[in-house]
Amino acid sequence: MQWLALQYVWVSLIIPAILVLYLLKRKYEERTISSVLLWQQVLQIREVSRPFQRLRNHLLLLLQLLIALLLLLALIKPAISGEGMIAEHTVVVIDTSGSMGAKEGNVTRFQLAKKQAASLIEKLGNGQTMTLIEAGNVPRVLLSHSGDQDALLEQLNSLSLRYGTTDTLAALSLARAIAASVPGSGVMWFGDGAAGKLEDHALAGFTPDTFRFIQTGSSKENVSIGAFVTQPGQSGWIGLVRVDNHGAQKRQGTLMIYDVNHQLLAAKPFEAGANESQSLTVANLPASPAYEVVLDLAADGLMADNRQWSIPTASGTARVILVSPGGNRFLHEALKLRRIQVEIMTQLPSNITNTPDLWIFDGVVPEQLPPGNVLLIGPNKAASWLPFQGKTKEIRTLKTMDQTHPVMRYADFRQLHVNETARVAPMKDMKSLLQSGEVPLILAGNIEGRRSVILGFDLHQSDLPLRTAFPILMQNVLTWLTPVQSAPFEAGQPGSVMTIPLTPGAKDRSIVLPDGNKVELQESGTSFLFQVPEQVGLYRLEERMDGKITQRLFQVSMQEEEKDITPSRLQVEIGEEAPTKSASENSVRGINSYQTFTGWLILIALVILFTEWRVYQRGY
């Protein structure tokens, strides 16, 4: 039982008011009587005149108190959670995102949602209709304003689980627009709400009587692969893997790496604490066009994120010059994991005979930039190309500005602590990727025609080298700054659009999907936009060039937000629009629709009022 309007509880004051009226004493006149035989009658009248005696056996009082109580209950709206349709026309929204593949016992959340929606369809009454919407990456209407149970069940059964994310705001907006166009409509959402964050205004216009969220799923224990990259090492290839535990229990398992032919190359045990990540390095892997990492553990909530592919970087060797006056052991160790030729210097040489692929300046700022790409760490002075404005220790919560940038992919800086960082004024063609307030900590872009990355803080003034993000960040930075190390494709996500580079002059192009199906391409340019199917795994681009078929590989994996399967709920304010809050203060929260008894309570009160009037007429 719920009370939907407790703000009207003050009306209960009418009950003591009625009692007070009955307790008021009457005033009597003194009169001379002719006989004491009447004294007994006077005593009886005085007895009745005592305040609390007046309330005994008074039918009118009881009826009036009952009427007041019923009216009070009607105002505060007692209700219970409703079942079945919530309106003559109900818009049913089914979430098909990746987190809906999480297991709840022997079935998935998606299967539970379809079963619940099917039960609702089977309860359709005469004159009731339904609109069925799939809430995927792009919401779509499956069937509109239909009362045909067979047609609705057919469309519901045609839905399949997708591994992409759900555009919750777009799906809610579509449902609200359809509901607004048909009087007497309501909306029912079947999903787990695990991936969405909304501004409150997205739910404005809904009320408890017109919106119901059907929660599917309660488990939150899930272990996933957060990142998997491969790079050449001193002997063989090196795999860097980040395992994320999104649950509240410590988990153990085995990490296995396979080659492109699914031959087991290495196995390594892992242990990840509750809500923690573990970084693992697997060395001496034999060469393979692609590598697959698989997590083997018992009773995991979501299995689709337990495997991921990595396409090795190019096999060429990059030449890097590290200029570090004080030396930096952290950098030295990070560079050892790469197949690169590193020259270490304490100062910038006056003459450079062979331009390197990359310059790394650690705590030193050259007056003029030498030829080649640049990684600048911990700048301490200004230069003609660097608008240095001093240093600051006023570092608050860090905010990632662009998680999709190649330098930031898979790197998690939420627990990073920085003691001091440089202040750098805005620079043309340089983008802030991580910042504290208005102070950028990591920038990437172009300086004087050179691809450049700036880390505003000295590594020794932070705990970055102790974080799992450090080797991933260095891998990303070196890959982006040394073209010879670059991977051929960026990774994609199911349902997204990605740019596919094409070989000039090639013919008979096609893309082979993870399930083996082939998509023929009619493109003739040097690139095209590819709508990624709702499949995760290894994709192949095949092209015919000079009579030979060449192939390039790329991987598609689930988005990070779908890997945290902790259920959330959708919430609206009761009877009014929700107040405005920032996105960081809002998550997808919950509310049910309720069945109220207000009408029945008012009807009963009217019947009792009529009864009280008849009793009064008869002079009771």
Secondary structure, DSSP 8 states (H G I E B T S, - for coil): -EES-GGGGGGGGHHHHHHHHHH----------S-GGGHHHHHHHHHHHSGGGGGTT-HHHHHHHHHHHHHHHHHH-EEEE--S-SSSEEEEEEE-SGGGGSEETTEEHHHHHHHHHHHHHHT--TT-EEEEEEESSS-EEEEEEE--HHHHHHHHHT----SS---HHHHHHHHHHHHHHSTTEEEEEEE---S----GGGGTT--TTTEEEEE-------EEEEEEEEEE-SSSEEEEEEEEE-SSS-EEEEEEEEETT--EEEEEEEEE-TT-EEEEEEEEE---S-EEEEEE-SS-S-STTSEEEE-------EEEEEE-TT--HHHHHHHHTSSEEEEEESS--S--SS--SEEEEES---SS--SSEEEEES--S-BTTB-EEEEE-----EEES-TTSTTTTT---TT--BS-EEEE---TTEEEEEEETTEEEEEEEEETTEEEEEE-S-GGGBSGGGSTHHHHHHHHHHHHH-GGG--SS--B-TT-EEEEE--TT-EEEEEE-TTS-EEE----SSEEEEE--S--EEEEEEEEETTEEEEEEEEE---HHHH----------TTS------GGG--------EEE-HHHHHHHHHHHHHHHHHHHHTT-
